[in-house]
């Protein structure tokens, strides 16, 4: 399916005025079109595809344009603004470094970086006592794969270099991240796929009939993979394309399998960590710990920072100067991250994500029951859900309908990003973790109106 784009033609919509939403202009706003056209002219085509709203400012759970419109944000800016947009505490922490000023310091020692890596080690599972700070989630995944293979080579020689990942997985846009990704169309450009990277079916996919761990073992056998040659298994803790979680029993068997064969278990928590699912790390839902954690996005709630956490045995394999990053632990990003983590742990944000997240799930379940003919499945936990839009009477994804519903919701003042996943048919619902039940109800009202309009079209 080709890319589905939101229309540039301004549509006159009914005005919206609630406590959390306000729409007073056509959407897209005619005055905003020069900005949108300039972006389209000078940025690559790949940067398009999102609802045509020019963000001017974002505060708490709201996004504003310069033209008097206000949206209730259920995108979190693609799962970044965990403690809310523009939190004053985060701004203050950043400004302290900006006014000093200390804006960059490469690898030279810095107090704020020391505080952050200590905090991240403290909140990670026991034994994961080393932290490597990077900039993006893709970088963190690249590093995790590099560490797993290096560890395998040191423990088992040249044969122990196999990496296992899952079909439909998304781990980032860079080379190794796309090699371990499970979406074939995203890696056609590589031309020479790594013969020692293999994908297996993801058991959280509602369309997959066999969700047993025996399928994992059977597929490896069919591919001719010797389990003792596996250096690492990488999985998103929940698969972002569909908000799909591993079955608990499967996760436990996977942990035991990795232990039995000397393979490192890597959880890609770039999207799922720092409270997104109602727990600090999403793997806590399974009751198991990984060997390597890769995280990013909501770690700072605003600025680009990512991290890899692992044991000293894994993290200290490279000599000084041989595993570094120019912008590692940028001091302003570190300050924002420390403030965000403090709000998460000590400001009640984590508890809110769990309690209000349960309410969000219940309200979305009602919506699914109302529109079961076009909502094929609902998955998620905490402040992360996926509505899988299907063609009526089937389980086939309907990306065009998902985009129309998203467009209608945005025009009613509910901020969503473009549908994702198979066929571009999953509408992700992922508000900032500070949202309350009143705002959730208002957002569900806007979403229900969008479904009603689509069903009656």
Secondary structure by P-SEA (a helix, b strand, c coil): ccccccccccccccccccccbbbccccccccaaaaaaaaaaccccccccccccccccccccccccccbbbbccccccccccccccccaaaaaaaaaaaaaccccccccccaaaaaaaaaaaaaccccccbbbbbccaaaaaaaaaaaaaaaaaaccccccbbbbbbccccccccaaaaaaccccccccccccccccccccccccccccccccaaaaaaaaaaaccccccccccccccccccccccccaaaaaaaaaaaaaabbbbbbccccccccccccccccccccccccbbbbcccccccccccbbbbccccccccccccccccccccaaaaaaaaaaaaaacccaaaaaaaaaaaaaaaaaaaaaaacccccccccccccbbbbbbbccccccccaaaaaaaaaaaaaacccccccccccccbbbbbccccccaaaaaaaaaaaaaaaaaaaac
